[in-house]
Amino acid sequence: MSISISSLSKQFGTQWAVDHIDLEVAQGEIIGFLGPNGAGKSTTMKMLTCFLEPTSGTARVNGYDIKENSLDVRRSVGYLPEHNPLYKEMYIREYLQIAAKVHQLSQPKSRVEQIMERTGLGPEQNKRIGQLSKGYRQRVGLAQAMLHDPQVLILDEPTSGLDPNQLVEIRQLIKDIGKEKTVLFSSHIMQEVQALCDRVVIINKGKLVADESIDELPNLVKEQDCYDLGSLTDGELEILSRMPNCDRIVSSSAGGHIAYFPKNQIDGKDIFKYCMSRNIVLERLHKQETSVEDVFQSLTQPGS
């Protein structure tokens, strides 16, 4: 296993940020690591990369124990943290060449050129890092994480701040990397996870609440029907939330609102009649297949 986690926990004061999680990740898998803000994703990643010491439990990365062999773990892992720390006064090539020396690469100059090309940094190579857009700074962080050709990449929000064109390029890069290496990455973009991942792991309030293949994930909420209602005003949302059998209505990352009902308890005609009787004109009314976003919201909503 590339990553093996056993009862890994981290406590801050009286709060368990990560609460006894177990996880196995095989070589060559691309794992989407999901959870709401504050769920424990970044804390878990920091423990796996030896930036934080666990309160209890342990993990092995590339066969190395994170407590006993922290230097070996760091050498064999590429890590892009959520808040990408960079020396903004340096030029891109200068920064990467220093990183190459830290890793004691045998041919640092050629490796830097290769990784700059692979991450699309060429057009901005003559700028200082502080002059770059957020998207290009994210590329520099990704280049640094990949520079020493690690077997495991741990990426915390790797596509944050990228424009649509950059998103396509970096997602394809992650997909290509996943053919050779193990990739564990977090994201709040559900479509991205659905497109890239072999498996999805969801953490909520420090606990692991789901670990399924991307194909099997929808079965976790198979007892629900969901309808896309389009955008709703606050008043409409309040009225529709009182609809018989309505479990909840949540905002969609794609815009609009999604309503959830127990399986086979209601259909589109019932929703339409309810809205007509209350003078609500829906922007759209469409029953949709269960998605990664539906599962995420079902498992991480308040009270779950």
C-alpha positions as CSV (number, residue, x, y, z in Angstrom):
1,M,0.0,0.0,0.0
2,S,1.2,3.5,-0.8
3,I,-0.7,4.9,2.2
4,S,-1.8,2.9,5.2
5,I,-3.6,4.8,8.0
6,S,-4.4,3.1,11.3
7,S,-6.6,4.9,14.0
8,L,-5.0,8.2,13.1
9,S,-6.1,11.0,15.4
10,K,-5.3,14.6,16.2
11,Q,-6.6,16.5,19.2
12,F,-6.4,20.3,19.8
13,G,-7.4,21.0,23.3
14,T,-10.7,19.2,23.9
15,Q,-11.5,19.0,20.1
16,W,-10.7,16.0,18.0
17,A,-9.8,17.4,14.6
18,V,-9.2,13.9,13.3
19,D,-10.9,11.1,15.2
20,H,-9.4,7.6,14.8
21,I,-9.6,7.2,11.0
22,D,-8.5,4.1,9.1
23,L,-7.7,4.2,5.4
24,E,-5.7,2.1,2.8
25,V,-4.6,3.6,-0.5
26,A,-3.0,1.4,-3.2
27,Q,-0.3,2.5,-5.6
28,G,-1.7,4.2,-8.7
29,E,-5.0,5.3,-7.2
30,I,-6.4,8.8,-7.4
31,I,-8.4,9.4,-4.2
32,G,-10.7,12.4,-3.7
33,F,-10.5,13.5,-0.1
34,L,-13.7,15.4,0.7
35,G,-15.2,17.2,3.6
36,P,-16.7,20.5,4.7
37,N,-14.5,23.3,6.0
38,G,-13.1,22.2,9.4
39,A,-13.8,18.5,8.8
40,G,-10.1,17.5,9.3
41,K,-8.9,17.1,5.7
42,S,-5.9,19.5,6.0
43,T,-5.0,18.2,9.4
44,T,-4.9,14.6,8.1
45,M,-2.7,15.7,5.1
46,K,-0.3,17.5,7.4
47,M,0.1,14.4,9.6
48,L,0.7,12.2,6.5
49,T,3.4,14.6,5.4
50,C,5.0,14.9,8.9
51,F,4.1,18.5,9.4
52,L,1.9,17.6,12.4
53,E,2.5,14.8,14.9
54,P,-0.6,12.7,15.6
55,T,-2.1,12.5,19.1
56,S,-2.6,8.8,18.6
57,G,-2.6,6.1,15.9
58,T,-0.1,6.1,13.0
59,A,0.3,5.9,9.3
60,R,2.8,4.5,6.8
61,V,3.6,6.3,3.5
62,N,5.6,4.3,0.9
63,G,6.3,1.8,3.7
64,Y,7.8,4.5,6.0
65,D,6.2,5.2,9.4
66,I,5.3,8.9,9.9
67,K,6.6,8.8,13.4
68,E,9.8,6.8,13.1
69,N,10.9,7.6,9.6
70,S,9.7,11.2,9.0
71,L,12.6,12.2,6.8
72,D,12.1,9.2,4.5
73,V,8.4,10.1,4.3
74,R,9.2,13.7,3.3
75,R,11.6,12.5,0.6
76,S,9.1,10.2,-1.0
77,V,6.1,12.5,-0.9
78,G,5.2,15.6,-2.9
79,Y,3.0,17.9,-0.9
80,L,1.0,21.0,-2.0
81,P,-0.5,22.6,1.1
82,E,-3.8,24.5,1.1
83,H,-2.0,27.8,1.7
84,N,0.8,27.5,-0.7
85,P,4.0,29.0,0.9
86,L,6.3,30.6,-1.7
87,Y,9.2,33.0,-1.7
88,K,7.5,35.8,-3.6
89,E,10.7,37.8,-4.3
90,M,12.3,34.9,-6.2
91,Y,11.9,34.1,-9.9
92,I,10.2,30.8,-10.8
93,R,13.3,29.1,-12.0
94,E,15.4,30.3,-9.1
95,Y,12.9,29.0,-6.6
96,L,12.6,25.6,-8.3
97,Q,16.4,25.3,-8.6
98,I,16.8,25.8,-4.8
99,A,14.1,23.2,-4.2
100,A,16.0,20.8,-6.5
101,K,19.2,21.3,-4.4
102,V,17.3,20.6,-1.2
103,H,16.2,17.3,-2.8
104,Q,19.8,16.7,-3.9
105,L,18.7,15.9,-7.5
106,S,21.5,14.6,-9.8
107,Q,20.5,16.9,-12.7
108,P,18.7,19.8,-11.2
109,K,18.7,22.2,-14.2
110,S,17.2,19.7,-16.7
111,R,14.6,18.5,-14.1
112,V,13.6,22.1,-13.4
113,E,13.1,22.8,-17.1
114,Q,11.2,19.6,-17.5
115,I,8.8,20.3,-14.7
116,M,8.2,23.9,-15.7
117,E,7.2,22.7,-19.1
118,R,4.9,20.0,-17.7
119,T,3.1,22.5,-15.4
120,G,2.8,25.2,-18.0
121,L,5.0,27.7,-16.3
122,G,7.0,28.7,-19.5
123,P,5.0,31.8,-20.4
124,E,5.6,33.3,-17.0
125,Q,9.1,32.1,-16.4
126,N,10.7,35.6,-16.4
127,K,8.5,36.9,-13.6
128,R,9.0,37.0,-9.9
129,I,6.6,34.7,-8.0
130,G,5.0,37.7,-6.3
131,Q,4.0,39.1,-9.8
132,L,2.1,35.9,-10.7
133,S,-1.6,35.4,-10.6
134,K,-3.0,33.1,-8.0
135,G,-3.4,30.4,-10.6
136,Y,0.2,30.5,-11.7
137,R,1.4,30.6,-8.1
138,Q,-0.6,27.4,-7.6
139,R,1.2,25.9,-10.6
140,V,4.6,26.8,-9.0
141,G,3.5,25.0,-5.8
142,L,2.5,22.0,-7.9
143,A,5.8,22.0,-9.8
144,Q,7.7,22.1,-6.5
145,A,5.6,19.1,-5.2
146,M,6.4,17.1,-8.3
147,L,10.0,18.2,-8.8
148,H,11.7,15.2,-7.0
149,D,9.5,12.6,-8.8
150,P,7.7,11.4,-5.7
151,Q,5.7,8.2,-5.6
152,V,2.9,9.8,-3.7
153,L,1.4,13.2,-4.3
154,I,-0.7,14.8,-1.5
155,L,-2.5,17.9,-2.9
156,D,-4.7,20.2,-0.7
157,E,-7.0,22.1,-3.1
158,P,-4.6,21.9,-6.0
159,T,-7.0,23.7,-8.5
160,S,-7.8,26.6,-6.2
161,G,-7.7,30.0,-8.0
162,L,-7.3,28.6,-11.5
163,D,-9.2,30.0,-14.4
164,P,-11.3,27.6,-16.6
165,N,-8.5,27.0,-19.1
166,Q,-6.0,26.3,-16.4
167,L,-8.4,24.0,-14.7
168,V,-8.6,21.8,-17.8
169,E,-4.8,21.6,-18.1
170,I,-4.1,20.9,-14.4
171,R,-6.9,18.3,-14.1
172,Q,-5.4,16.5,-17.1
173,L,-2.0,16.7,-15.5
174,I,-3.3,15.2,-12.3
175,K,-5.0,12.4,-14.3
176,D,-1.8,11.7,-16.2
177,I,0.2,11.6,-12.9
178,G,-2.3,9.1,-11.5
179,K,-1.4,6.6,-14.2
180,E,2.0,6.2,-12.6
181,K,1.7,7.5,-9.0
182,T,-0.7,7.7,-6.0
183,V,-2.6,10.9,-5.7
184,L,-4.6,12.0,-2.7
185,F,-6.2,15.4,-3.2
186,S,-8.9,17.5,-1.6
187,S,-11.3,19.6,-3.5
188,H,-14.6,21.4,-3.1
189,I,-15.4,21.1,-6.8
190,M,-17.6,17.9,-7.0
191,Q,-17.5,17.7,-10.8
192,E,-13.7,17.7,-10.6
193,V,-13.8,14.8,-8.2
194,Q,-16.2,12.8,-10.3
195,A,-14.1,13.3,-13.4
196,L,-10.7,12.4,-11.9
197,C,-11.1,10.0,-9.0
198,D,-11.1,6.2,-8.7
199,R,-12.3,6.4,-5.1
200,V,-13.9,9.1,-2.9
201,V,-13.2,9.4,0.9
202,I,-15.4,11.7,2.9
203,I,-14.6,13.0,6.3
204,N,-17.0,14.9,8.6
205,K,-16.3,16.3,12.1
206,G,-13.0,14.4,12.1
207,K,-14.6,11.0,11.3
208,L,-14.5,9.0,8.1
209,V,-18.1,8.7,6.9
210,A,-17.6,7.3,3.4
211,D,-15.0,5.3,1.4
212,E,-16.3,4.1,-1.9
213,S,-15.4,3.7,-5.5
214,I,-16.7,6.6,-7.7
215,D,-19.2,4.1,-9.3
216,E,-20.5,2.8,-6.0
217,L,-20.7,6.1,-4.2
218,P,-24.3,7.0,-5.3
219,N,-25.6,3.9,-3.6
220,L,-25.0,5.5,-0.2
221,V,-28.0,7.7,-0.8
222,K,-30.0,5.4,-3.0
223,E,-33.1,5.8,-0.7
224,Q,-33.5,9.4,-1.8
225,D,-34.9,11.2,-4.8
226,C,-33.5,14.6,-5.7
227,Y,-35.0,17.4,-7.8
228,D,-33.3,20.5,-9.3
229,L,-35.6,23.4,-8.6
230,G,-33.4,26.2,-10.0
231,S,-32.8,29.4,-8.1
232,L,-35.2,30.3,-5.2
233,T,-35.8,33.4,-3.2
234,D,-35.5,33.2,0.6
235,G,-39.3,33.3,0.8
236,E,-39.8,30.6,-1.8
237,L,-37.1,28.5,0.0
238,E,-39.0,28.8,3.3
239,I,-42.3,27.8,1.7
240,L,-40.9,24.8,-0.3
241,S,-39.0,23.5,2.8
242,R,-42.4,22.9,4.4
243,M,-43.5,20.7,1.5
244,P,-44.8,17.3,2.7
245,N,-42.0,14.6,2.6
246,C,-39.3,17.2,1.9
247,D,-36.2,16.2,3.8
248,R,-34.2,19.3,2.9
249,I,-33.4,21.8,0.3
250,V,-29.7,22.8,-0.2
251,S,-27.8,25.2,-2.5
252,S,-26.1,23.6,-5.4
253,S,-22.5,24.4,-6.3
254,A,-23.6,24.8,-9.9
255,G,-26.2,27.4,-8.9
256,G,-29.8,26.9,-7.8
257,H,-31.3,24.6,-5.2
258,I,-31.7,20.8,-4.9
259,A,-34.6,19.3,-3.0
260,Y,-34.4,15.8,-1.4
261,F,-37.3,13.5,-0.8
262,P,-37.6,9.8,0.5
263,K,-37.5,7.4,-2.4
264,N,-40.7,7.1,-4.5
265,Q,-42.7,9.3,-2.0
266,I,-43.2,12.2,-4.4
267,D,-42.8,13.0,-8.1
268,G,-42.5,16.1,-10.3
269,K,-46.3,16.6,-10.6
270,D,-46.7,16.8,-6.9
271,I,-44.0,19.4,-6.6
272,F,-45.5,21.4,-9.5
273,K,-49.0,21.3,-7.9
274,Y,-47.6,22.4,-4.6
275,C,-45.8,25.4,-6.2
276,M,-48.9,26.4,-8.3
277,S,-51.1,26.5,-5.2
278,R,-48.7,28.9,-3.6
279,N,-48.0,31.1,-6.6
280,I,-44.4,29.9,-7.0
281,V,-43.0,29.8,-10.5
282,L,-40.0,27.4,-10.6
283,E,-37.0,28.3,-12.7
284,R,-36.8,24.6,-13.6
285,L,-38.0,21.3,-12.2
286,H,-35.8,18.3,-13.1
287,K,-35.3,15.0,-11.4
288,Q,-31.6,14.2,-11.4
289,E,-29.3,11.2,-10.9
290,T,-27.5,11.0,-7.6
291,S,-24.1,12.7,-7.9
292,V,-21.0,13.1,-5.8
293,E,-22.4,16.4,-4.6
294,D,-25.6,14.7,-3.4
295,V,-23.7,12.1,-1.4
296,F,-21.4,14.8,0.1
297,Q,-24.4,16.9,1.2
298,S,-26.3,14.0,2.6
299,L,-23.3,12.8,4.7
300,T,-22.0,16.2,5.9
301,Q,-25.1,18.3,6.4
302,P,-25.6,19.7,10.0
303,G,-27.0,17.0,12.2
304,S,-25.5,14.1,10.2
